[in-house]
């Protein structure tokens, strides 16, 4: 019987704290996927934006992780995990409330700044919550425990998508007109529609800010455990140990590519569906397919977490990586519904990647895990950079999504998913490399025990 079967995934004395922290995983899932459809929404409300300019929504959102992750790690080293969570929630709420003046001034740049502030808060929350979850039980079940907590992230993601669809996308007036009819409107009518639609975009963020304040009060009243490592090594020593850790360095790279793949697949599904509708005369709703992707993601996370009871996490990461690459290839080559099914199926295989990479990269770390956690959160910058590259592919032939046919039959929007394919191939290699290393270490350990 394996050791992970004998040990509880979460220590009994920390069950309540685990539940509270897990709520935070859902909270940043809401923010992530409420924002994802905003790329196409801002493009409709502000048609003067190019695809690259619209994709700056994701750049602003995910760049906050890169900017704030290391300061967050240094903050929690000096103070505590609980303090880091409180600061993160304050920044989260502040960024959400900034949507009100952004809508009032009708400033796209103001919206981008508001998103950036939100993710500065999320950087604090992720830098704090992920390693804290690792400490809420035995280290042998750490990766499984993190996968369990992360399983609630897609629940938040689905909530965010539902909010985006029914509170924003269905309510904006810009989407009620064809391109020709919209261009024929008077300047007064256009100004009225824009004012209405930007106000609608701000409403769910303001509501989310109020909810975050409620969670902030609960966190303030909750007693959090101290970590097991009280003797803090110097920052210089932490960096030295991390830079010497090949497994960690490669994990940061794999994490950046994974997040890039995830954000591209969930962002540009809207353009993918728009192109299918235009090409085949259909009326598919992209949000519903994105929700389907989230449900597959959630299912994959639960299945993957269960498999880790008896299977090496690196091995699962490798196999899931292969599945993701295969589905990405289908999204590129297949047209219409088959391609769309391939695209949403990628989410099954992406499901376990973030927490598994996180757990593998931080394995056997002591106090340097706090700075190490920052590096893995900074890697989320892949979600800021990759969508801009994908947006540039969509602009190859103009503002449409099939202005250029690659190899004579692949629309540019389909071909753009070559980027997620490459990213998932990098993750697959990390799973393979760390699995080989774990097998080698196990053999060495058995030989030493025998001797």
C-alpha positions as CSV (number, residue, x, y, z in Angstrom):
1,X,0.0,0.0,0.0
2,X,1.4,3.4,-0.9
3,X,2.2,6.0,1.8
4,X,-0.2,8.6,0.2
5,X,-3.1,6.1,1.0
6,X,-2.3,6.0,4.7
7,X,-2.0,9.7,5.2
8,X,-4.9,12.2,5.1
9,X,-4.7,14.6,2.2
10,X,-5.5,17.5,4.7
11,X,-4.6,17.4,8.3
12,X,-7.7,17.4,10.6
13,X,-6.7,20.4,12.5
14,X,-6.5,22.5,9.3
15,X,-9.7,21.5,7.6
16,X,-11.4,24.8,8.2
17,X,-8.4,26.8,7.0
18,X,-8.2,24.6,3.9
19,X,-11.8,25.4,3.1
20,X,-11.3,29.1,3.5
21,X,-8.2,29.2,1.4
22,X,-9.9,27.0,-1.2
23,X,-12.5,29.8,-1.6
24,X,-9.7,32.0,-2.8
25,X,-8.9,29.6,-5.6
26,X,-12.4,30.0,-6.8
27,X,-12.2,33.8,-6.4
28,X,-9.3,34.2,-8.8
29,X,-11.0,31.7,-11.2
30,X,-14.0,34.1,-11.3
31,X,-11.7,37.1,-12.1
32,X,-9.8,35.1,-14.8
33,X,-12.8,34.0,-16.7
34,X,-15.0,37.0,-16.2
35,X,-12.1,38.8,-18.0
36,X,-11.4,36.3,-20.8
37,X,-14.5,37.2,-22.9
38,X,-13.7,40.9,-22.5
39,X,-11.2,40.6,-25.3
40,X,-13.9,40.1,-27.9
41,X,-16.4,42.3,-25.9
42,X,-14.2,45.4,-26.0
43,X,-13.6,44.7,-29.7
44,X,-17.4,44.9,-30.3
45,X,-17.9,48.0,-28.0
46,X,-14.8,49.7,-29.4
47,X,-14.6,48.5,-33.0
48,X,-11.6,50.8,-33.7
49,X,-9.4,48.4,-31.7
50,X,-7.3,45.9,-33.6
51,X,-7.1,42.2,-32.5
52,X,-3.7,43.0,-30.9
53,X,-5.1,46.0,-29.0
54,X,-8.1,44.0,-27.8
55,X,-5.7,41.2,-26.6
56,X,-4.1,43.8,-24.3
57,X,-6.9,43.0,-21.9
58,X,-5.1,39.7,-21.2
59,X,-1.7,41.4,-21.2
60,X,-2.7,44.0,-18.6
61,X,-4.5,41.3,-16.6
62,X,-1.6,38.7,-16.5
63,X,1.2,41.2,-16.4
64,X,0.1,42.1,-12.8
65,X,1.2,38.6,-11.8
66,X,4.7,39.1,-13.1
67,X,5.0,42.6,-11.6
68,X,3.7,41.8,-8.1
69,X,4.7,38.1,-7.4
70,X,8.2,38.8,-6.1
71,X,7.2,41.8,-3.9
72,X,4.4,39.6,-2.5
73,X,6.8,36.8,-1.7
74,X,9.1,39.2,0.1
75,X,6.1,40.6,2.0
76,X,5.0,37.3,3.3
77,X,8.6,36.4,4.3
78,X,8.7,39.5,6.5
79,X,5.2,39.2,7.8
80,X,2.9,36.2,7.3
81,X,0.7,34.3,4.9
82,X,-2.4,35.8,6.4
83,X,-1.1,39.3,5.9
84,X,-0.3,38.5,2.3
85,X,-3.9,37.3,1.8
86,X,-5.3,40.4,3.3
87,X,-3.3,42.7,1.1
88,X,-4.2,40.6,-1.9
89,X,-7.9,40.9,-1.2
90,X,-7.7,44.7,-0.7
91,X,-5.9,45.1,-4.1
92,X,-8.5,42.8,-5.7
93,X,-11.4,44.8,-4.4
94,X,-9.7,48.1,-5.3
95,X,-9.1,47.1,-8.9
96,X,-12.7,45.9,-9.2
97,X,-14.1,49.2,-7.9
98,X,-11.9,51.2,-10.4
99,X,-14.1,49.9,-13.2
100,X,-16.7,52.5,-12.2
101,X,-14.6,55.5,-13.0
102,X,-13.1,53.7,-16.1
103,X,-16.7,53.3,-17.4
104,X,-17.5,56.9,-16.5
105,X,-14.5,58.3,-18.5
106,X,-15.0,55.7,-21.3
107,X,-11.2,55.1,-21.2
108,X,-9.9,51.8,-22.5
109,X,-6.5,52.4,-20.9
110,X,-8.3,53.0,-17.5
111,X,-10.0,49.6,-17.8
112,X,-6.5,48.1,-18.5
113,X,-5.1,49.7,-15.4
114,X,-8.1,48.5,-13.3
115,X,-7.4,44.9,-14.5
116,X,-3.8,45.3,-13.7
117,X,-4.6,46.3,-10.1
118,X,-6.9,43.3,-9.8
119,X,-4.1,40.9,-10.8
120,X,-1.6,42.6,-8.5
121,X,-4.0,41.4,-5.8
122,X,-4.3,38.0,-7.4
123,X,-0.5,37.8,-7.4
124,X,-0.5,38.2,-3.6
125,X,-3.3,35.6,-3.3
126,X,-1.6,33.0,-5.5
127,X,1.9,33.5,-4.1
128,X,0.4,33.1,-0.6
129,X,-2.3,30.4,-1.1
130,X,-0.4,27.8,-3.1
131,X,2.5,27.3,-0.7
132,X,0.2,27.6,2.3
133,X,-1.9,24.7,0.9
134,X,1.3,22.6,0.7
135,X,1.8,23.2,4.4
136,X,-1.7,22.1,5.5
137,X,-0.8,18.4,5.7
138,X,1.9,15.8,5.1
139,X,4.5,16.6,2.4
140,X,3.8,13.2,0.8
141,X,0.3,14.4,-0.2
142,X,1.3,18.0,-1.0
143,X,0.8,17.8,-4.8
144,X,-2.5,15.9,-4.4
145,X,-3.7,18.4,-1.8
146,X,-2.8,21.3,-4.1
147,X,-4.7,19.6,-7.0
148,X,-7.7,19.2,-4.7
149,X,-7.7,22.9,-3.8
150,X,-7.1,23.9,-7.4
151,X,-10.1,21.7,-8.4
152,X,-12.3,24.5,-7.1
153,X,-10.7,27.1,-9.4
154,X,-12.7,26.0,-12.4
155,X,-15.9,26.3,-10.4
156,X,-15.0,29.9,-10.0
157,X,-14.1,30.0,-13.7
158,X,-17.5,28.7,-14.7
159,X,-19.1,31.3,-12.5
160,X,-17.1,34.0,-14.2
161,X,-18.1,32.8,-17.6
162,X,-21.8,32.7,-16.7
163,X,-21.5,36.2,-15.3
164,X,-19.8,37.4,-18.5
165,X,-22.4,35.8,-20.7
166,X,-25.6,36.9,-18.9
167,X,-24.5,40.1,-17.2
168,X,-22.4,41.5,-20.1
169,X,-22.4,39.8,-23.5
170,X,-26.2,39.4,-23.6
171,X,-26.8,42.9,-22.4
172,X,-24.5,45.0,-24.5
173,X,-26.2,46.8,-27.4
174,X,-23.1,46.9,-29.7
175,X,-23.6,43.2,-30.5
176,X,-27.2,43.8,-31.7
177,X,-26.0,45.4,-35.0
178,X,-24.3,44.1,-38.0
179,X,-21.0,45.8,-39.0
180,X,-22.8,47.8,-41.7
181,X,-25.7,48.8,-39.5
182,X,-23.4,49.8,-36.7
183,X,-21.3,52.0,-39.0
184,X,-24.5,53.7,-40.3
185,X,-25.5,55.0,-36.8
186,X,-25.1,58.7,-36.0
187,X,-22.4,59.9,-33.7
188,X,-24.9,60.6,-31.0
189,X,-26.3,57.0,-31.2
190,X,-22.8,55.5,-31.2
191,X,-21.9,57.6,-28.1
192,X,-25.1,56.5,-26.3
193,X,-24.4,52.8,-27.1
194,X,-20.8,53.0,-25.9
195,X,-21.8,54.7,-22.7
196,X,-24.4,52.0,-22.0
197,X,-22.1,49.1,-22.9
198,X,-19.1,50.3,-20.9
199,X,-21.4,50.7,-17.9
200,X,-22.7,47.2,-18.3
201,X,-19.1,45.8,-18.4
202,X,-18.3,47.5,-15.1
203,X,-21.3,46.1,-13.2
204,X,-20.1,42.5,-12.5
205,X,-16.7,43.8,-11.4
206,X,-18.1,46.2,-8.9
207,X,-20.3,43.4,-7.6
208,X,-17.3,41.1,-7.4
209,X,-15.5,43.8,-5.4
210,X,-18.2,43.8,-2.8
211,X,-18.1,40.0,-2.5
212,X,-14.3,40.2,-2.0
213,X,-14.8,42.6,0.9
214,X,-17.0,40.0,2.6
215,X,-14.3,37.3,2.2
216,X,-11.7,39.8,3.5
217,X,-13.7,40.1,6.8
218,X,-13.9,36.3,7.1
219,X,-10.1,36.0,6.5
220,X,-9.4,38.6,9.1
221,X,-11.4,36.6,11.7
222,X,-9.8,33.3,10.8
223,X,-6.7,32.0,12.6
224,X,-4.1,30.8,10.1
225,X,-1.4,28.2,11.0
226,X,2.3,29.2,11.1
227,X,4.5,27.4,8.7
228,X,6.9,24.8,9.8
229,X,9.9,26.8,8.8
230,X,10.6,29.5,11.3
231,X,14.3,30.0,10.7
232,X,14.3,32.1,7.6
233,X,17.3,31.9,5.3
234,X,18.5,35.1,3.7
235,X,17.1,36.2,0.4
236,X,20.4,35.7,-1.3
237,X,20.7,32.2,0.0
238,X,17.1,31.5,-1.2
239,X,17.9,32.7,-4.7
240,X,21.2,30.8,-4.7
241,X,19.4,27.5,-3.9
242,X,16.7,28.1,-6.4
243,X,19.1,28.9,-9.3
244,X,21.0,25.7,-8.5
245,X,17.7,23.7,-8.6
246,X,17.3,22.5,-12.2
247,X,14.0,20.9,-11.5
248,X,12.6,24.3,-10.3
249,X,14.0,26.4,-13.1
250,X,12.5,24.1,-15.7
251,X,9.3,24.1,-13.8
252,X,9.1,27.9,-14.1
253,X,9.6,27.7,-17.8
254,X,7.0,24.9,-18.1
255,X,4.5,27.0,-16.0
256,X,4.9,30.0,-18.3
257,X,4.2,28.0,-21.4
258,X,1.2,26.2,-19.7
259,X,-0.5,29.4,-18.6
260,X,0.1,30.8,-22.1
261,X,-1.6,27.8,-23.6
262,X,-4.6,28.0,-21.2
263,X,-5.2,31.7,-21.7
264,X,-5.0,31.4,-25.5
265,X,-7.4,28.4,-25.7
266,X,-10.0,30.1,-23.4
267,X,-9.6,33.6,-24.9
268,X,-9.6,32.9,-28.7
269,X,-12.4,30.3,-28.6
270,X,-14.7,33.3,-29.1
271,X,-13.0,34.3,-32.3
272,X,-12.9,30.6,-33.3
273,X,-16.7,30.3,-32.9
274,X,-17.3,33.6,-34.6
275,X,-15.4,32.3,-37.7
276,X,-17.4,29.0,-37.6
277,X,-20.7,31.0,-37.5
278,X,-19.6,33.2,-40.4
279,X,-18.2,30.3,-42.5
280,X,-21.0,27.7,-42.0
281,X,-23.9,30.1,-41.3
282,X,-24.4,28.9,-37.8
283,X,-25.4,30.7,-34.6
284,X,-23.3,29.1,-32.0
285,X,-22.8,30.9,-28.6
286,X,-19.1,30.8,-27.7
287,X,-19.6,31.2,-24.0
288,X,-21.6,28.0,-23.8
289,X,-18.7,26.1,-25.4
290,X,-16.3,27.8,-23.1
291,X,-18.4,26.7,-20.1
292,X,-18.3,23.2,-21.6
293,X,-14.5,23.5,-21.6
294,X,-14.6,24.6,-18.0
295,X,-16.7,21.6,-17.1
296,X,-14.2,19.3,-18.9
297,X,-11.4,21.1,-17.1
298,X,-13.1,20.5,-13.7
299,X,-13.7,16.8,-14.5
300,X,-10.1,16.4,-15.6
301,X,-8.9,18.0,-12.4
302,X,-10.9,15.6,-10.2
303,X,-9.9,12.6,-12.2
304,X,-6.2,13.7,-12.2
305,X,-6.3,14.3,-8.5
306,X,-7.7,10.8,-7.9
307,X,-5.1,9.2,-10.2
308,X,-2.3,10.8,-8.2
309,X,-3.2,8.5,-5.2
310,X,-1.4,5.7,-7.0
311,X,0.4,7.3,-10.0
312,X,3.5,9.5,-10.1
313,X,2.4,13.1,-10.8
314,X,5.1,13.6,-13.4
315,X,3.8,10.6,-15.3
316,X,0.3,12.0,-15.3
317,X,1.6,15.4,-16.4
318,X,3.4,13.7,-19.3
319,X,0.3,11.7,-20.5
320,X,-2.0,14.7,-20.1
321,X,0.5,16.8,-22.1
322,X,0.4,14.3,-25.0
323,X,-3.4,14.5,-25.0
324,X,-3.4,18.3,-25.1
325,X,-1.0,18.4,-28.0
326,X,-3.1,15.9,-29.9
327,X,-6.3,18.0,-29.4
328,X,-4.5,21.2,-30.3
329,X,-3.5,19.6,-33.6
330,X,-7.2,18.8,-34.2
331,X,-8.2,22.4,-33.5
332,X,-5.8,23.5,-36.2
333,X,-6.6,21.0,-38.9
334,X,-10.3,20.3,-38.5
335,X,-12.9,22.8,-39.6
336,X,-16.2,23.6,-38.1
337,X,-17.7,21.6,-35.2
338,X,-15.0,18.9,-35.2
339,X,-12.3,21.5,-34.7
340,X,-14.3,23.2,-32.0
341,X,-14.7,19.9,-30.1
342,X,-11.0,19.4,-30.3
343,X,-10.4,22.9,-29.0
344,X,-12.6,22.5,-25.9
345,X,-11.2,19.0,-25.3
346,X,-7.8,20.5,-24.7
347,X,-9.2,21.6,-21.3
348,X,-9.4,18.0,-20.1
349,X,-5.7,17.7,-20.4
350,X,-4.7,21.2,-19.2
351,X,-6.7,20.5,-16.0
352,X,-4.0,19.2,-13.8
353,X,-1.0,21.1,-15.2
354,X,-0.8,24.2,-13.1
355,X,-0.9,22.6,-9.6
356,X,1.1,19.6,-10.8
357,X,3.9,21.7,-12.2
358,X,3.8,23.8,-9.0
359,X,4.0,20.8,-6.7
360,X,6.8,19.1,-8.7
361,X,8.8,22.3,-8.9
362,X,8.6,23.1,-5.2
363,X,9.1,19.5,-4.1
364,X,11.4,19.1,-1.0
365,X,11.9,22.8,-0.6
366,X,12.1,24.5,2.8
367,X,11.9,28.3,3.4
368,X,13.1,29.0,-0.2
369,X,9.6,27.8,-1.2
370,X,8.3,31.3,-0.5
371,X,10.6,32.9,-3.1
372,X,10.2,29.8,-5.3
373,X,6.4,30.3,-5.2
374,X,6.9,33.8,-6.5
375,X,8.9,32.6,-9.5
376,X,6.1,30.2,-10.4
377,X,3.5,32.9,-10.1
378,X,5.6,35.3,-12.1
379,X,5.5,32.6,-14.8
380,X,1.9,33.4,-15.2
381,X,3.2,36.3,-17.4
382,X,3.0,33.7,-20.2
383,X,-0.7,34.5,-20.1
384,X,0.1,38.1,-20.8
385,X,2.5,37.6,-23.7
386,X,1.1,34.6,-25.6
387,X,-2.4,36.0,-26.4
388,X,-0.8,39.1,-28.0
389,X,1.2,36.8,-30.3
390,X,-1.9,34.9,-31.2
391,X,-3.7,38.2,-31.8
392,X,-1.0,39.2,-34.2
393,X,-1.6,36.0,-36.2
394,X,-5.3,36.9,-36.5
395,X,-4.2,40.3,-37.9
396,X,-2.1,38.8,-40.7
397,X,-4.7,39.4,-43.4
398,X,-6.8,42.1,-41.7
399,X,-9.4,42.4,-38.9
400,X,-11.2,39.1,-39.9
401,X,-10.4,35.6,-38.7
402,X,-10.0,33.8,-42.1
403,X,-8.5,36.5,-44.3
404,X,-5.5,34.2,-44.9
405,X,-5.6,30.4,-45.6
406,X,-2.6,28.6,-44.4
407,X,-1.6,25.7,-46.8
408,X,-4.7,26.7,-48.8
409,X,-7.3,25.3,-46.3
410,X,-6.5,26.4,-42.7
411,X,-8.0,29.7,-41.6
412,X,-5.6,32.0,-39.7
413,X,-7.7,31.7,-36.5
414,X,-7.3,27.9,-36.7
415,X,-3.6,28.2,-37.4
416,X,-3.1,30.5,-34.5
417,X,-3.6,27.5,-32.2
418,X,-0.1,26.3,-33.2
419,X,1.1,28.4,-30.3
420,X,-0.9,26.5,-27.6
421,X,0.3,23.3,-29.3
422,X,4.0,24.3,-28.9
423,X,3.3,25.4,-25.3
424,X,1.7,22.1,-24.4
425,X,4.7,20.2,-26.0
426,X,7.0,22.1,-23.6
427,X,4.9,21.0,-20.6
428,X,4.9,17.4,-21.9
429,X,8.7,17.4,-22.0
430,X,8.8,18.7,-18.4
431,X,6.6,15.8,-17.3
432,X,8.8,13.3,-19.1
433,X,12.0,14.8,-17.7
434,X,10.8,14.9,-14.1
435,X,9.3,11.4,-14.4
436,X,12.7,10.0,-15.6
437,X,14.4,11.9,-12.7
438,X,12.0,10.5,-10.1
439,X,12.4,6.9,-11.3
440,X,16.2,7.4,-11.2
441,X,16.0,8.8,-7.6
442,X,13.8,5.9,-6.5
443,X,16.2,3.3,-7.9
444,X,19.1,5.0,-6.1
445,X,17.1,5.1,-2.9
446,X,16.3,1.4,-3.1
447,X,19.9,0.5,-3.7
448,X,21.0,2.5,-0.7
449,X,18.3,0.8,1.5
450,X,19.4,-2.6,0.2
451,X,23.1,-1.9,1.1
